[in-house]
Amino acid sequence: MKKEIEIQKEKKLKLISGLKSWFLDNRDEEIGDLQAELLIDFLTERVGAEIYNQALDDSLYWFKGRLSDLEIDYYSLEKKYDDRHPRPDRKTITQSL
């Protein structure tokens, strides 16, 4: 499943404007809209996938932490049984569902 990274038109126009300003401020070069758009397309194609994949890895790490927290919260809700009333086996409970 290979999908290109697409940038909405309004956002791309802002990126173009920002890139043109960056070139002028930092390199004393004026570039046109076409040059800026081609550079953005190139960077999106070559670098965008790496940034996207890193973001996926970061979100997976975050979700795993949340799932771990959820499991801890789940077990903290369990009722404690005393020896006089033995706790039913979990497999028995889940099989009956």
PyMOL commands that set and color helices and strands:
alter all, ss='L'
color gray80, all
select helices_A, chain A and resi 9-27+33-46+48-76+90-96
alter helices_A, ss='H'
color red, helices_A
deselect
rebuild
show_as cartoon
